[in-house]
Amino acid sequence: MEAIILHSGFDGLKFTIQADIPEGFREELASAKAHAKESYSDCVLEFGSVSLNVTSKGARGFTAHTGDHGAMWLFQDPQDRIPKNPSITVDFRAFGLATGGLEGAEKHFRDCMGAFGVKYVETQLRVARADFAVDLLAPWFEPDREALVVPPGTKVTEYTGVDETATVSSGARVVGLRAGAVANRQLAIYDKRAEVIQQNKMGWLTIWNAALETMGKPPLDLTDRDKSQVWRFEMRLGSKQLRNRFDMRNWQDVHNIIGDAFTDALGRIRYCMPNNADGNRARWPTHELWRQFEAIIGNDLLQNCAGVLPSDVIHANKAAKMRELDAQLAGLFITRAAISDIHACDFDDFIGNHVDALVRLINENQVPVEERLSRARGKYRFG
């Protein structure tokens, strides 16, 4: 049975920036934070079209936000810096991503950084996390831990809760699954309807009903779980994937290859239809909801794919350069042997003996080997 797709898009995106906030902005944040502590409420700072709510939180820095359609902002205090912590962290809100996408998030980021007077360059940005979610209307579905096929060593968590609809309550049931770690790669399948009710996030109901309206279908009645059960399938990628594996740093990198990162993640985790008669889980058929999930991500992020890992490109470039240098070395050895009147039958011995002479020559140079290696590494930076 095919589910109805109510929403798909980015649900989380986090950047860090290694750039200090200007002194004037720091003074405004410090004053606003003090006022927030005294008044027990946020202090609002206005920067043209940007409105920043400064909270009393942040023991050695400043915590603020730009609304439900903006982002959470964490600013380090330049006068009380925490070693190794990023100077600025921006965590985009789910509703802003749901309505504005990547383009909206980037525009909001640049508008805010300009309004706050923060000077930065793209090389100071680091992407720390990205989440992509699909909401499926599927009242007949319930997560099954056995149906998850994940890489060896991946931690899988099943969590249960009480049915909290307005109509019935019938004990505990499975309300979600999590597999993997947020810092690396994590899949979450959970009861989004229950979250909307419990946390009063009715903006999602508006988004879902707008999607149903375009299909000519009636709106959801959340009091009737049998007809309004929405399950969220969400893939979360952390810095180990985005930065270390896919070498994503700035906005352009995200636009260019975020689709590759999510496609790769989907190729490593699968939600299946268990077949107890077949002990080989790799042969279990893929669940129809997982097929929809894969298809939606593949379609939505098609324009954000390069089709190749940056690490593959780096490896190919390094291998090509090494082959080029090896060919040059071989040619130089041939020329050196010819000048030394070496015959072909003695060439292998000549190379072996000459290596010792080269080592002595290198060690006799006034510039230490480590310094010369460092210069060479700086000249040939492939990543």
Secondary structure, DSSP 8 states (H G I E B T S, - for coil): ---EEEEEEEEEEEEEE-----HHHHHHHHHHHHHHHHHTS-EEEEETTEEEEE-S--TTEEEEE--TTSEEEEEE-TTS--TTS-SEEEEE-HHHHHHHHHHHHHHHHHHHHHHHT----GGGEEEEEEEEEEEEE-TT----GGGEE--TT--EEEEEEE---SS---SEEEEEEEEE-TTSEEEEEEEHHHHHHHHT-THHHHHHHHHHHHTT-----TT-HHHH-EEEEEEEEEHIIIIIIT---SHHHHHHHHHHHHHHHHTT-EEB---TT---GGGS-B-HHHHHHHHHHHHHTGGG--SS-HHHHHHHHHHHHHHHHHHHHHHHHHHHHHHTT--GGGHHHHHHHHHHHHHHHHHHSSS-HHHHHHHHHHH----
